[in-house]
Amino acid sequence: MSGSAPMPPRRPFRKGWRRRAGPSWHELRALAEISDAVAAVDLQNRIVYWNHTAERNYGWTAAEAMGQPLMELIKYEWVQPGDHQAFLDGMAREGRWVGEVIHHTRSGRRFWAQCTSIVVRNAAGQRVGSMAMIRDLTGLKRIEAELRRSVAELTRSNHQLAQYAYVVSHDLQEPVRMITAYLGLLQDRYAGRLDARADQYIEVSTQAARQIQGLIRDLLAYAQVGAKPRQRAVTSLDQPLDQALVNLRGSLEASGARLTRDTLPAVAVDAAEMVQLFQNLVGNALKFCGDAPPVVHIGARREGAGWRVEVRDQGIGIDADCQERVFEVFKRLHRREAYPGNGIGLAICKQIVERHGGTLGLESRPGQGATFHFTLPDLAVQDLP
């Protein structure tokens, strides 16, 4: 036909190989010439077909490969002990085997390969040999190794940074505590005995020292989440939520909050971190309620292969342009006089959720409340790392 691509040249192929249905061997040859390396062997494991990719990958032409024992020509190394027996069992039981092996080329190069082998039968249903499709995984394995090294290095670096932040924030507490204590003594002993400007200086210094204390305390809490090892177990999320509400009892009663909740699922979590997560999210809803008493609902539903948990309020809401900032460390959207705090609670929440393999998000509009939602994978005990 005019304009059609020419068929690849026919490769040597033993007579007597037929299929009972489907494409002809000539059509399969045409497909094999543009695919991975393909080799076929007879019942004595002698090569009866060797495509262009096999020629290029292994260094033997089809004429040289024909009739040669396959496993001697390319010298298999089984990746795992027992893989050879697994190959024989799979071919005998299921008529196919898929696995990874190490092959040798004519030049002596070793490469990691994925091999898919299938049994070939003639028109009478008798087994006449097998065919193998071989993909060179060397580049992929090299990339995987680099990724593993990068992840290990990043994990180690993050752990070191978390440890450093923990040590620094911990060691800073004592000198700041001393500064705050002595400023308090100055205020108690000399208030009103110096001029008004001196009293103002002492008051401003005391407030700044207390603010630094709060920042260090919050930084220490943030560093502790990243520094300590995870201790996950399958737990009903109702339990850490109960404890978080006990911790918030004073705020709940003082604000006159109305709180409703669904029954929460059991998932693999660090229970202590979940207490902190719920305490921060519910506490946030109690704080940013506006003039009306807080209304908060905690719910959960299935989402994909895990759960989505929501903490929804009817408070002041958050503008769309600011919703990413609220998860950053020490980012505040309001003046400290209006809403106390250092702006680290949601950053801790984000760190906790991501350590559990989930994501933390926000849906909100100003004046219409906010819904903080996080996902948790539905892991069983045997899936825990």
One Martini backbone bead per residue (centre of mass of N, CA, C, O) as a GRO file, in nm:
protein
  385
    1MET     BB    1   0.097   0.035   0.022
    2SER     BB    2   0.087   0.357  -0.007
    3GLY     BB    3   0.285   0.495   0.266
    4SER     BB    4   0.366   0.251   0.408
    5ALA     BB    5   0.533   0.085   0.631
    6PRO     BB    6   0.779  -0.121   0.647
    7MET     BB    7   0.858  -0.427   0.713
    8PRO     BB    8   1.034  -0.605   0.894
    9PRO     BB    9   1.255  -0.827   0.887
   10ARG     BB   10   1.279  -1.148   0.893
   11ARG     BB   11   1.323  -1.373   1.136
   12PRO     BB   12   1.435  -1.633   1.267
   13PHE     BB   13   1.218  -1.937   1.266
   14ARG     BB   14   1.084  -2.203   1.372
   15LYS     BB   15   0.922  -2.461   1.283
   16GLY     BB   16   0.591  -2.540   1.424
   17TRP     BB   17   0.496  -2.258   1.513
   18ARG     BB   18   0.176  -2.201   1.661
   19ARG     BB   19  -0.149  -2.062   1.668
   20ARG     BB   20  -0.488  -2.100   1.732
   21ALA     BB   21  -0.502  -1.781   1.789
   22GLY     BB   22  -0.466  -1.485   1.646
   23PRO     BB   23  -0.186  -1.369   1.567
   24SER     BB   24   0.070  -1.399   1.381
   25TRP     BB   25   0.403  -1.446   1.379
   26HIS     BB   26   0.458  -1.212   1.190
   27GLU     BB   27   0.314  -1.001   1.368
   28LEU     BB   28   0.482  -1.056   1.623
   29ARG     BB   29   0.750  -0.979   1.499
   30ALA     BB   30   0.683  -0.686   1.435
   31LEU     BB   31   0.638  -0.613   1.734
   32ALA     BB   32   0.914  -0.714   1.852
   33GLU     BB   33   1.101  -0.505   1.693
   34ILE     BB   34   0.963  -0.252   1.890
   35SER     BB   35   1.052  -0.368   2.156
   36ASP     BB   36   1.176  -0.546   2.356
   37ALA     BB   37   1.353  -0.792   2.434
   38VAL     BB   38   1.332  -1.099   2.232
   39ALA     BB   39   1.297  -1.449   2.321
   40ALA     BB   40   1.313  -1.786   2.192
   41VAL     BB   41   1.249  -2.129   2.295
   42ASP     BB   42   1.285  -2.447   2.329
   43LEU     BB   43   1.284  -2.739   2.514
   44GLN     BB   44   1.620  -2.702   2.514
   45ASN     BB   45   1.683  -2.385   2.532
   46ARG     BB   46   1.691  -2.297   2.235
   47ILE     BB   47   1.731  -2.058   2.010
   48VAL     BB   48   1.458  -1.929   1.775
   49TYR     BB   49   1.456  -1.619   1.876
   50TRP     BB   50   1.591  -1.277   1.777
   51ASN     BB   51   1.583  -0.957   1.817
   52HIS     BB   52   1.700  -0.642   1.772
   53THR     BB   53   1.719  -0.568   2.075
   54ALA     BB   54   1.889  -0.812   2.151
   55GLU     BB   55   2.127  -0.744   1.975
   56ARG     BB   56   2.185  -0.465   2.110
   57ASN     BB   57   2.203  -0.557   2.417
   58TYR     BB   58   2.404  -0.831   2.378
   59GLY     BB   59   2.581  -0.857   2.082
   60TRP     BB   60   2.411  -1.065   1.922
   61THR     BB   61   2.320  -1.206   1.658
   62ALA     BB   62   2.082  -1.402   1.527
   63ALA     BB   63   2.276  -1.604   1.392
   64GLU     BB   64   2.445  -1.655   1.658
   65ALA     BB   65   2.197  -1.734   1.855
   66MET     BB   66   2.106  -1.962   1.705
   67GLY     BB   67   2.090  -2.259   1.906
   68GLN     BB   68   2.149  -2.136   2.173
   69PRO     BB   69   2.176  -2.134   2.499
   70LEU     BB   70   2.036  -1.894   2.680
   71MET     BB   71   2.175  -1.916   2.973
   72GLU     BB   72   2.466  -1.914   2.844
   73LEU     BB   73   2.471  -1.659   2.668
   74ILE     BB   74   2.358  -1.448   2.919
   75LYS     BB   75   2.389  -1.514   3.203
   76TYR     BB   76   2.237  -1.574   3.479
   77GLU     BB   77   2.114  -1.385   3.771
   78TRP     BB   78   1.965  -1.430   4.060
   79VAL     BB   79   1.841  -1.215   4.286
   80GLN     BB   80   1.710  -1.457   4.439
   81PRO     BB   81   1.689  -1.712   4.623
   82GLY     BB   82   1.479  -1.929   4.430
   83ASP     BB   83   1.400  -1.805   4.148
   84HIS     BB   84   1.434  -2.050   3.967
   85GLN     BB   85   1.209  -2.218   4.100
   86ALA     BB   86   0.987  -2.005   4.056
   87PHE     BB   87   1.004  -2.019   3.751
   88LEU     BB   88   0.933  -2.319   3.714
   89ASP     BB   89   0.664  -2.311   3.867
   90GLY     BB   90   0.520  -2.090   3.698
   91MET     BB   91   0.539  -2.234   3.422
   92ALA     BB   92   0.390  -2.498   3.516
   93ARG     BB   93   0.126  -2.365   3.651
   94GLU     BB   94   0.075  -2.075   3.459
   95GLY     BB   95   0.268  -2.011   3.199
   96ARG     BB   96   0.426  -1.792   3.384
   97TRP     BB   97   0.679  -1.518   3.440
   98VAL     BB   98   0.771  -1.255   3.678
   99GLY     BB   99   1.093  -1.085   3.693
  100GLU     BB  100   1.423  -1.044   3.828
  101VAL     BB  101   1.743  -1.000   3.665
  102ILE     BB  102   2.084  -1.080   3.577
  103HIS     BB  103   2.274  -0.982   3.297
  104HIS     BB  104   2.491  -1.074   3.025
  105THR     BB  105   2.700  -0.962   2.794
  106ARG     BB  106   2.936  -0.987   2.557
  107SER     BB  107   3.120  -0.756   2.707
  108GLY     BB  108   3.032  -0.798   3.035
  109ARG     BB  109   2.784  -0.660   3.097
  110ARG     BB  110   2.576  -0.572   3.365
  111PHE     BB  111   2.214  -0.613   3.404
  112TRP     BB  112   1.902  -0.509   3.494
  113ALA     BB  113   1.606  -0.721   3.464
  114GLN     BB  114   1.292  -0.763   3.314
  115CYS     BB  115   1.105  -1.073   3.312
  116THR     BB  116   0.884  -1.222   3.063
  117SER     BB  117   0.739  -1.545   3.072
  118ILE     BB  118   0.613  -1.781   2.823
  119VAL     BB  119   0.421  -2.023   2.703
  120VAL     BB  120   0.445  -2.232   2.411
  121ARG     BB  121   0.203  -2.350   2.173
  122ASN     BB  122   0.050  -2.547   1.968
  123ALA     BB  123  -0.232  -2.644   1.800
  124ALA     BB  124  -0.246  -2.903   2.011
  125GLY     BB  125  -0.128  -2.784   2.300
  126GLN     BB  126   0.170  -2.817   2.287
  127ARG     BB  127   0.470  -2.779   2.416
  128VAL     BB  128   0.753  -2.589   2.243
  129GLY     BB  129   0.811  -2.348   2.457
  130SER     BB  130   0.947  -2.010   2.498
  131MET     BB  131   0.898  -1.661   2.596
  132ALA     BB  132   1.098  -1.355   2.622
  133MET     BB  133   1.068  -1.038   2.792
  134ILE     BB  134   1.321  -0.774   2.799
  135ARG     BB  135   1.406  -0.525   3.045
  136ASP     BB  136   1.600  -0.253   3.103
  137LEU     BB  137   1.672  -0.137   3.456
  138THR     BB  138   1.928   0.029   3.515
  139GLY     BB  139   1.830   0.323   3.515
  140LEU     BB  140   1.605   0.284   3.725
  141LYS     BB  141   1.788   0.178   3.956
  142ARG     BB  142   1.962   0.431   3.972
  143ILE     BB  143   1.736   0.624   4.046
  144GLU     BB  144   1.639   0.476   4.300
  145ALA     BB  145   1.908   0.501   4.452
  146GLU     BB  146   1.916   0.811   4.452
  147LEU     BB  147   1.649   0.850   4.601
  148ARG     BB  148   1.725   0.699   4.857
  149ARG     BB  149   1.964   0.880   4.928
  150SER     BB  150   1.807   1.146   4.937
  151VAL     BB  151   1.602   1.064   5.153
  152ALA     BB  152   1.807   0.990   5.371
  153GLU     BB  153   1.943   1.270   5.380
  154LEU     BB  154   1.688   1.434   5.441
  155THR     BB  155   1.610   1.287   5.699
  156ARG     BB  156   1.872   1.346   5.850
  157SER     BB  157   1.859   1.654   5.825
  158ASN     BB  158   1.584   1.695   5.965
  159HIS     BB  159   1.667   1.565   6.231
  160GLN     BB  160   1.899   1.759   6.295
  161LEU     BB  161   1.726   2.016   6.294
  162ALA     BB  162   1.535   1.928   6.517
  163GLN     BB  163   1.753   1.890   6.731
  164TYR     BB  164   1.864   2.175   6.720
  165ALA     BB  165   1.603   2.323   6.793
  166TYR     BB  166   1.567   2.184   7.062
  167VAL     BB  167   1.832   2.269   7.198
  168VAL     BB  168   1.812   2.573   7.163
  169SER     BB  169   1.534   2.616   7.299
  170HIS     BB  170   1.610   2.484   7.565
  171ASP     BB  171   1.870   2.667   7.633
  172LEU     BB  172   1.708   2.948   7.624
  173GLN     BB  173   1.519   2.940   7.870
  174GLU     BB  174   1.697   3.019   8.111
  175PRO     BB  175   1.796   3.310   8.037
  176VAL     BB  176   1.507   3.420   7.995
  177ARG     BB  177   1.406   3.359   8.276
  178MET     BB  178   1.607   3.547   8.418
  179ILE     BB  179   1.524   3.807   8.284
  180THR     BB  180   1.230   3.801   8.377
  181ALA     BB  181   1.285   3.791   8.681
  182TYR     BB  182   1.452   4.060   8.704
  183LEU     BB  183   1.235   4.242   8.587
  184GLY     BB  184   1.034   4.180   8.811
  185LEU     BB  185   1.206   4.296   9.041
  186LEU     BB  186   1.225   4.581   8.932
  187GLN     BB  187   0.920   4.632   8.930
  188ASP     BB  188   0.865   4.579   9.235
  189ARG     BB  189   1.093   4.776   9.359
  190TYR     BB  190   1.084   5.046   9.135
  191ALA     BB  191   0.805   5.120   9.117
  192GLY     BB  192   0.771   5.474   9.138
  193ARG     BB  193   1.091   5.553   9.204
  194LEU     BB  194   1.102   5.639   8.927
  195ASP     BB  195   1.051   5.738   8.639
  196ALA     BB  196   0.825   5.697   8.387
  197ARG     BB  197   1.027   5.591   8.178
  198ALA     BB  198   1.140   5.354   8.343
  199ASP     BB  199   0.872   5.204   8.372
  200GLN     BB  200   0.835   5.164   8.068
  201TYR     BB  201   1.090   5.001   8.012
  202ILE     BB  202   1.025   4.765   8.200
  203GLU     BB  203   0.755   4.683   8.071
  204VAL     BB  204   0.857   4.627   7.781
  205SER     BB  205   1.075   4.420   7.861
  206THR     BB  206   0.886   4.218   7.994
  207GLN     BB  207   0.707   4.161   7.749
  208ALA     BB  208   0.937   4.064   7.560
  209ALA     BB  209   1.035   3.828   7.737
  210ARG     BB  210   0.763   3.675   7.737
  211GLN     BB  211   0.751   3.642   7.431
  212ILE     BB  212   1.008   3.477   7.405
  213GLN     BB  213   0.915   3.247   7.581
  214GLY     BB  214   0.679   3.164   7.398
  215LEU     BB  215   0.845   3.107   7.143
  216ILE     BB  216   1.027   2.888   7.263
  217ARG     BB  217   0.803   2.697   7.353
  218ASP     BB  218   0.687   2.656   7.063
  219LEU     BB  219   0.947   2.562   6.927
  220LEU     BB  220   0.977   2.313   7.103
  221ALA     BB  221   0.712   2.179   7.016
  222TYR     BB  222   0.785   2.163   6.714
  223ALA     BB  223   1.054   1.999   6.747
  224GLN     BB  224   0.935   1.747   6.893
  225VAL     BB  225   0.776   1.631   6.654
  226GLY     BB  226   1.041   1.580   6.470
  227ALA     BB  227   1.231   1.422   6.689
  228LYS     BB  228   1.040   1.212   6.761
  229PRO     BB  229   0.929   0.910   6.758
  230ARG     BB  230   0.705   0.701   6.630
  231GLN     BB  231   0.388   0.569   6.800
  232ARG     BB  232   0.201   0.350   6.643
  233ALA     BB  233  -0.157   0.274   6.664
  234VAL     BB  234  -0.454   0.133   6.669
  235THR     BB  235  -0.700   0.402   6.697
  236SER     BB  236  -0.947   0.570   6.826
  237LEU     BB  237  -1.018   0.906   6.773
  238ASP     BB  238  -1.196   0.949   7.026
  239GLN     BB  239  -0.975   0.945   7.242
  240PRO     BB  240  -0.803   1.202   7.173
  241LEU     BB  241  -1.050   1.388   7.171
  242ASP     BB  242  -1.131   1.358   7.464
  243GLN     BB  243  -0.863   1.471   7.579
  244ALA     BB  244  -0.873   1.746   7.441
  245LEU     BB  245  -1.143   1.836   7.582
  246VAL     BB  246  -1.032   1.825   7.865
  247ASN     BB  247  -0.807   2.042   7.814
  248LEU     BB  248  -1.058   2.251   7.708
  249ARG     BB  249  -1.272   2.300   7.931
  250GLY     BB  250  -1.236   2.597   8.010
  251SER     BB  251  -1.291   2.720   7.725
  252LEU     BB  252  -1.569   2.593   7.678
  253GLU     BB  253  -1.710   2.723   7.927
  254ALA     BB  254  -1.634   3.028   7.884
  255SER     BB  255  -1.765   3.040   7.579
  256GLY     BB  256  -2.025   2.855   7.529
  257ALA     BB  257  -1.993   2.610   7.366
  258ARG     BB  258  -2.100   2.419   7.072
  259LEU     BB  259  -2.053   2.062   7.051
  260THR     BB  260  -2.008   1.832   6.784
  261ARG     BB  261  -2.011   1.467   6.693
  262ASP     BB  262  -1.871   1.200   6.553
  263THR     BB  263  -1.783   0.894   6.478
  264LEU     BB  264  -1.467   0.773   6.483
  265PRO     BB  265  -1.207   0.623   6.356
  266ALA     BB  266  -0.976   0.356   6.320
  267VAL     BB  267  -0.625   0.423   6.334
  268ALA     BB  268  -0.289   0.472   6.258
  269VAL     BB  269  -0.145   0.628   6.548
  270ASP     BB  270  -0.035   0.893   6.742
  271ALA     BB  271  -0.200   0.975   7.014
  272ALA     BB  272  -0.052   1.228   7.121
  273GLU     BB  273  -0.066   1.384   6.851
  274MET     BB  274  -0.376   1.384   6.828
  275VAL     BB  275  -0.429   1.556   7.072
  276GLN     BB  276  -0.280   1.803   6.964
  277LEU     BB  277  -0.443   1.838   6.707
  278PHE     BB  278  -0.727   1.876   6.831
  279GLN     BB  279  -0.654   2.102   7.027
  280ASN     BB  280  -0.572   2.311   6.810
  281LEU     BB  281  -0.830   2.310   6.631
  282VAL     BB  282  -1.042   2.366   6.851
  283GLY     BB  283  -0.901   2.611   6.977
  284ASN     BB  284  -0.924   2.781   6.723
  285ALA     BB  285  -1.236   2.789   6.715
  286LEU     BB  286  -1.265   2.930   6.996
  287LYS     BB  287  -1.100   3.189   6.932
  288PHE     BB  288  -1.236   3.243   6.621
  289CYS     BB  289  -1.567   3.336   6.683
  290GLY     BB  290  -1.618   3.609   6.782
  291ASP     BB  291  -1.915   3.716   6.941
  292ALA     BB  292  -2.012   3.441   6.934
  293PRO     BB  293  -2.063   3.144   7.024
  294PRO     BB  294  -1.924   2.859   6.966
  295VAL     BB  295  -1.939   2.638   6.669
  296VAL     BB  296  -1.870   2.283   6.668
  297HIS     BB  297  -1.755   2.026   6.429
  298ILE     BB  298  -1.683   1.668   6.430
  299GLY     BB  299  -1.577   1.477   6.144
  300ALA     BB  300  -1.619   1.177   5.922
  301ARG     BB  301  -1.485   1.023   5.612
  302ARG     BB  302  -1.453   0.863   5.339
  303GLU     BB  303  -1.129   0.866   5.140
  304GLY     BB  304  -1.051   0.640   4.963
  305ALA     BB  305  -0.778   0.488   5.149
  306GLY     BB  306  -0.927   0.668   5.378
  307TRP     BB  307  -0.954   0.961   5.588
  308ARG     BB  308  -1.176   1.236   5.668
  309VAL     BB  309  -1.121   1.509   5.887
  310GLU     BB  310  -1.333   1.750   6.062
  311VAL     BB  311  -1.318   2.109   6.161
  312ARG     BB  312  -1.608   2.299   6.226
  313ASP     BB  313  -1.701   2.645   6.198
  314GLN     BB  314  -1.863   2.991   6.282
  315GLY     BB  315  -1.659   3.208   6.240
  316ILE     BB  316  -1.455   3.454   6.089
  317GLY     BB  317  -1.257   3.345   5.910
  318ILE     BB  318  -1.069   3.321   5.588
  319ASP     BB  319  -0.890   3.446   5.357
  320ALA     BB  320  -0.772   3.322   5.064
  321ASP     BB  321  -0.484   3.473   5.071
  322CYS     BB  322  -0.425   3.338   5.384
  323GLN     BB  323  -0.440   3.015   5.392
  324GLU     BB  324  -0.132   2.939   5.367
  325ARG     BB  325  -0.006   3.104   5.612
  326VAL     BB  326  -0.132   2.949   5.864
  327PHE     BB  327   0.098   2.701   5.828
  328GLU     BB  328   0.312   2.886   5.924
  329VAL     BB  329   0.566   2.986   6.105
  330PHE     BB  330   0.478   3.268   6.280
  331LYS     BB  331   0.195   3.329   6.140
  332ARG     BB  332  -0.003   3.621   6.143
  333LEU     BB  333  -0.338   3.783   6.103
  334HIS     BB  334  -0.330   3.916   6.393
  335ARG     BB  335  -0.330   4.084   6.658
  336ARG     BB  336  -0.224   4.018   6.976
  337GLU     BB  337  -0.453   4.178   7.122
  338ALA     BB  338  -0.690   4.015   6.989
  339TYR     BB  339  -0.501   3.741   6.946
  340PRO     BB  340  -0.346   3.520   7.102
  341GLY     BB  341  -0.024   3.421   7.011
  342ASN     BB  342   0.238   3.277   6.768
  343GLY     BB  343   0.166   3.099   6.510
  344ILE     BB  344   0.208   2.746   6.552
  345GLY     BB  345  -0.028   2.541   6.566
  346LEU     BB  346  -0.074   2.474   6.256
  347ALA     BB  347   0.215   2.378   6.201
  348ILE     BB  348   0.193   2.135   6.387
  349CYS     BB  349  -0.044   2.001   6.247
  350LYS     BB  350   0.096   1.959   5.974
  351GLN     BB  351   0.327   1.782   6.081
  352ILE     BB  352   0.156   1.554   6.194
  353VAL     BB  353   0.003   1.469   5.938
  354GLU     BB  354   0.256   1.416   5.758
  355ARG     BB  355   0.374   1.192   5.948
  356HIS     BB  356   0.098   1.017   5.868
  357GLY     BB  357   0.046   1.059   5.543
  358GLY     BB  358  -0.100   1.334   5.517
  359THR     BB  359  -0.336   1.610   5.488
  360LEU     BB  360  -0.375   1.970   5.525
  361GLY     BB  361  -0.672   2.175   5.523
  362LEU     BB  362  -0.876   2.460   5.385
  363GLU     BB  363  -1.211   2.603   5.436
  364SER     BB  364  -1.295   2.951   5.358
  365ARG     BB  365  -1.488   3.247   5.471
  366PRO     BB  366  -1.553   3.545   5.549
  367GLY     BB  367  -1.794   3.510   5.810
  368GLN     BB  368  -1.825   3.160   5.749
  369GLY     BB  369  -1.598   3.017   5.850
  370ALA     BB  370  -1.421   2.698   5.919
  371THR     BB  371  -1.246   2.411   5.755
  372PHE     BB  372  -1.061   2.165   5.892
  373HIS     BB  373  -0.870   1.915   5.707
  374PHE     BB  374  -0.780   1.564   5.732
  375THR     BB  375  -0.572   1.293   5.640
  376LEU     BB  376  -0.581   0.922   5.670
  377PRO     BB  377  -0.453   0.633   5.648
  378ASP     BB  378  -0.569   0.287   5.622
  379LEU     BB  379  -0.399   0.126   5.849
  380ALA     BB  380  -0.257  -0.154   5.950
  381VAL     BB  381  -0.048  -0.312   6.153
  382GLN     BB  382   0.120  -0.456   5.918
  383ASP     BB  383   0.180  -0.157   5.773
  384LEU     BB  384   0.374  -0.071   5.968
  385PRO     BB  385   0.707   0.051   5.995
   0.00000   0.00000   0.00000
